[in-house]
Amino acid sequence: MNFEQNLNKIQDILTKLEGGQISLQESMSLFEEGITLTKQCQDYLDNYKGKFEVIKEELEK
């Protein structure tokens, strides 16, 4: 999944968790999935931050 898809999935997970209509086991499973997706989003951001830094350095030359 790409960054935007991950964010949408995280939002879906949050909605389910906040709804309070799911079991503890399902809550834990969704929480774990949300953590994984959050880490993936952070990886995307870190990758793009690095690319922006390279572009910025090239423009400053």
N, C-alpha and C positions, 0 to 999 in steps of 0.2 A: 504494500500500500504506500501511497505517497503521503506527504506531509498533511495535506488537506483532508485526505481520507482518514488518517490517524486522528486528527483533531475532531472530526465528525464522530468517529467511533468513541472517543473519550467523552464527548458530550452525551452520546447515547448512554454510556455507562453511568455517567453522573446522574442523568435523569432517572435511571432505574434505581440507583442507590438511594437517591433522595426520596424516591417514591415510597420506600419502606414496605413494599408489598412482595418482597422476595425473601427467600430463606437465608439463614446465616451462611450456609455452604455456598449458595449462589452469589451472595454478597462478597465473600472472600475470593471466589473465582473471578468475579468481575473486577474486584480491586486489584488482583494480581495482573489481570489483563491490562487494566488501566495504567499500572506502573510500567509494564513492558512498553506500551504504546507511548507513554510519556518519555521514556528513555530514547525511543526511536525518534521522536520529535526533537529531542535535545541533540541527538546525533545529526539530524538534518540541519538544525540551526548552526551547530558548530562547524559543519562542513561548509555551509554557505558563508559563515563569518570568515573562514579561512580564504575562501575565494574572493570575497570582497576586499580583504586585506591585500591580497596579491594584486588585484585590479587597482586599488588605491595607490600602492607602491609604484606600479607601472605608470600611472598618471602623473605622479609627482616627479618622475625622472625628467 
